[in-house]
């Protein structure tokens, strides 16, 4: 599953820039960009850290229960008011 758009939506909902989340996750901004553009594979520890940093644990739960990516993005964006 492609997670880039979901990661980006969670980060934006949390009001974090790529630089800010990179700092929280001890990653480079380039790494964050690659994850958000699906050019780098997302591993479980990073997914969990991302969920904690963006307060989006429901996204991890939705993924583990098999919710599709489009539904997750729609849910995250509805919380943004978009």
N, C-alpha and C positions, 0 to 999 in steps of 0.2 A: 504494500500500500504506500502511496505517496503521501508524505506527511508535511511537506514544506509549507503549503498554504495554511494548514491547521496550526502549525507552530507559529507562523507569522501572525495569524489572527489572535492566538492566545497572547503573544508578546504585545501586540498592539492594544488588546483589551486591557492588559496590565499597565499600559502607558510607558513601556520600556523601549528604548532604542536598541539597535543591534549591539552597540557598544556596551550598553548597560547590562544586557542579559549575558553578553560574552564575559563581562567581569564577574557576574554572579556565578556563572558556570565554570569559570576558570578556563575559558576557551578564547580563541582569537575571534575578532569580528568576521574575519574571512571564513572561519569554520561555521559561524552562525549563518552567514550568507549562503554557504554551500548547503547547509541543512535546509534552509528555507526555500532554496531553489532545487531541491531534490538532486543535488550533485554529490551529496555525501550521505551515506547510509546512517540512519538513526539507530543507535543502540539503546537498550532498555535503561541502563543507568542514566544516560543523558535525557531520555524521555521523562524519567521520574524527576530528575533535577529541574528540568524545564517546567514540569507541572507544578512543582513546589515554588519555583521562582516567580511563576506567573499566576499562582493561585488558581490553577486550572486542572485540579486533580480529577474533575468529572470527565475531562477529555481522555485521560488514561483509562478510566473505568469504562467509558463508552467504547474505546478501542478494544479493550480486553473482552467486552461483551459482543463485539462484532458490528457495532454501528458503522455505517459507511462514512467515508470522508466528507461527502457533500452534506449530509445531515449534521455532522459535527461542526462544519464551517457555518452552516445556517444557524445553529444554536449559539455558537460563539458570537456571530455577528448580531444576532438578535439582542444579545446582552449589551452590545455596543450601541444599540439603537439604530443600526444600519439596515 
